Amino acid sequence: SEWLRRRLRMYIWKQWKKPKTKVQNLHKLGIPEWQAYQWGNSRLGYWRIAGSPVLSRSITNEKLALAEYYDFPAQYEQLRKLH
């Protein structure tokens, strides 16, 4: 479950592509401008950024659920209990 959420954050980060877009989106998600600039222009890899505290604070589990990125392990457990 944790791995899957990190993978989703990595996918979202990768979709933003340009540093300018990353900075703007991080700022929209509540990260202070100076910190958004710092992380948006980072040259760290996608996986490393996905595990960063900045992305975990801005793209929370609740926001992933609101965007309909479902908790697949929980759904699997529910389906498994039905059979």
Contacts in CASP RR format, 6 or more apart in sequence:
PFRMAT RR
TARGET T0000
AUTHOR 0000-0000-0000
METHOD contacts of the structure
MODEL  1
SEWLRRRLRMYIWKQWKKPKTKVQNLHKLGIPEWQAYQWGNSRLGYWRIA
GSPVLSRSITNEKLALAEYYDFPAQYEQLRKLH
1 71 0 8 1.000
1 72 0 8 1.000
1 73 0 8 1.000
1 74 0 8 1.000
4 72 0 8 1.000
4 73 0 8 1.000
5 61 0 8 1.000
5 64 0 8 1.000
6 47 0 8 1.000
6 50 0 8 1.000
6 51 0 8 1.000
7 50 0 8 1.000
8 59 0 8 1.000
8 64 0 8 1.000
8 69 0 8 1.000
9 50 0 8 1.000
9 51 0 8 1.000
9 55 0 8 1.000
9 56 0 8 1.000
9 59 0 8 1.000
9 64 0 8 1.000
10 46 0 8 1.000
10 47 0 8 1.000
10 49 0 8 1.000
10 50 0 8 1.000
12 59 0 8 1.000
13 22 0 8 1.000
13 46 0 8 1.000
13 49 0 8 1.000
13 50 0 8 1.000
13 55 0 8 1.000
14 46 0 8 1.000
16 22 0 8 1.000
16 25 0 8 1.000
19 40 0 8 1.000
19 41 0 8 1.000
22 36 0 8 1.000
22 39 0 8 1.000
22 40 0 8 1.000
22 41 0 8 1.000
23 33 0 8 1.000
23 36 0 8 1.000
23 37 0 8 1.000
23 40 0 8 1.000
23 41 0 8 1.000
24 36 0 8 1.000
26 35 0 8 1.000
26 36 0 8 1.000
26 39 0 8 1.000
26 40 0 8 1.000
26 54 0 8 1.000
26 58 0 8 1.000
27 33 0 8 1.000
27 36 0 8 1.000
29 58 0 8 1.000
29 59 0 8 1.000
29 63 0 8 1.000
30 58 0 8 1.000
31 39 0 8 1.000
31 54 0 8 1.000
31 57 0 8 1.000
31 58 0 8 1.000
35 54 0 8 1.000
39 49 0 8 1.000
39 52 0 8 1.000
39 54 0 8 1.000
39 55 0 8 1.000
42 49 0 8 1.000
44 52 0 8 1.000
49 55 0 8 1.000
65 71 0 8 1.000
END
